[in-house]
Amino acid sequence: MPLNWDASELPNLPWDVQSEEERNRTANLAWVCMAVGYRSIRESNWQDFYARYRFYSQLHGNLYDYDAVDIYLRIGFGTNCSEETDAKWFKRQTDQYCSDQRENAERAVESFHEGALQ
């Protein structure tokens, strides 16, 4: 299923979302929505959206460079992503983080052994 997004109703945005830079910045939020497990940014969830975004960035590295104001200004942005409860999303993040760290540890040991054999 393709990732679709809609930015037709962004009442807080003080500039033209059709400018190339802002269009790309806004469009990239579709990927952020997928990463943070929210379908849309609403008045009722924008702080939680931002908190998940920051948590994700701390675990996996910055996806894009957004601050709280960027998220607030894009209230009304929506996608066709799946929405996840906090419990499901946090479990997915910690599982992925632990998996990544196990792989990193394995690579470090392999690299160590390769260096020791030379």
C-alpha positions as CSV (number, residue, x, y, z in Angstrom):
1,M,0.0,0.0,0.0
2,P,1.5,3.4,-0.9
3,L,2.0,6.0,1.7
4,N,-0.4,8.8,1.2
5,W,-0.6,12.2,3.0
6,D,-2.8,15.2,3.1
7,A,-1.7,18.7,4.1
8,S,-4.7,20.6,2.7
9,E,-5.9,21.7,6.1
10,L,-3.0,23.2,8.1
11,P,-4.6,26.2,9.9
12,N,-1.5,27.1,11.9
13,L,1.0,27.3,9.0
14,P,2.0,30.9,8.5
15,W,3.7,30.3,5.1
16,D,2.9,28.7,1.8
17,V,3.2,24.9,2.1
18,Q,3.5,24.8,-1.7
19,S,7.1,26.3,-1.6
20,E,9.5,23.6,-2.5
21,E,11.3,23.6,0.8
22,E,8.2,23.6,2.9
23,R,6.4,21.1,0.7
24,N,9.4,18.7,1.1
25,R,9.5,19.4,4.9
26,T,5.8,18.7,5.2
27,A,5.9,15.7,3.0
28,N,8.7,14.1,5.1
29,L,6.3,14.1,8.0
30,A,4.5,11.2,6.3
31,W,7.6,9.0,7.1
32,V,7.7,10.5,10.6
33,C,4.1,9.5,11.1
34,M,4.9,5.9,10.2
35,A,7.9,5.9,12.5
36,V,6.0,7.4,15.5
37,G,2.8,5.3,15.0
38,Y,0.4,8.2,14.5
39,R,-1.9,8.6,11.5
40,S,-2.2,12.4,11.9
41,I,-1.2,15.4,13.9
42,R,-4.2,16.8,15.8
43,E,-4.7,19.4,18.4
44,S,-5.2,16.6,20.9
45,N,-2.0,14.7,20.1
46,W,0.6,17.0,18.8
47,Q,2.6,17.0,22.1
48,D,2.5,13.2,22.2
49,F,3.5,13.0,18.5
50,Y,6.5,15.3,19.2
51,A,7.4,13.2,22.3
52,R,7.4,10.0,20.3
53,Y,9.4,11.7,17.6
54,R,12.1,12.8,20.1
55,F,12.2,9.4,21.7
56,Y,12.6,7.8,18.3
57,S,15.3,10.2,17.4
58,Q,17.2,9.4,20.6
59,L,17.0,5.7,20.0
60,H,17.6,5.6,16.2
61,G,19.0,8.9,15.3
62,N,17.3,12.0,13.9
63,L,14.8,11.0,11.2
64,Y,14.5,14.7,10.2
65,D,15.1,17.9,12.0
66,Y,11.8,19.0,13.5
67,D,11.2,20.9,16.7
68,A,8.0,21.3,18.7
69,V,6.9,24.4,16.7
70,D,7.3,22.5,13.4
71,I,4.9,19.8,14.7
72,Y,2.4,22.3,16.1
73,L,2.3,24.3,12.9
74,R,1.4,21.1,11.0
75,I,-1.7,20.2,13.1
76,G,-4.1,18.9,10.5
77,F,-1.5,16.9,8.6
78,G,-2.7,13.3,8.0
79,T,-1.6,10.1,6.4
80,N,-2.9,6.5,5.8
81,C,-0.4,5.1,8.3
82,S,-1.5,2.7,11.1
83,E,-2.1,4.2,14.5
84,E,-0.4,2.5,17.5
85,T,-1.2,2.6,21.2
86,D,1.6,3.8,23.4
87,A,2.2,0.3,24.7
88,K,2.5,-1.3,21.2
89,W,4.6,1.5,19.9
90,F,7.1,1.6,22.9
91,K,7.4,-2.2,22.7
92,R,8.2,-2.0,19.0
93,Q,10.8,0.6,19.7
94,T,12.5,-1.2,22.5
95,D,12.4,-4.5,20.6
96,Q,14.0,-2.8,17.6
97,Y,16.6,-1.0,19.7
98,C,17.6,-4.2,21.5
99,S,17.8,-6.0,18.1
100,D,20.0,-3.3,16.7
101,Q,22.3,-3.4,19.7
102,R,22.6,-7.2,19.5
103,E,23.6,-6.9,15.8
104,N,26.1,-4.1,16.7
105,A,27.6,-6.3,19.4
106,E,28.0,-9.2,17.0
107,R,29.6,-7.0,14.4
108,A,32.0,-5.6,17.0
109,V,33.1,-9.1,18.1
110,E,33.5,-10.2,14.4
111,S,35.6,-7.2,13.7
112,F,37.7,-7.9,16.8
113,H,38.3,-11.5,15.7
114,E,39.2,-10.4,12.1
115,G,41.7,-7.9,13.5
116,A,43.2,-10.4,15.9
117,L,43.8,-12.8,13.0
118,Q,45.8,-10.4,11.0
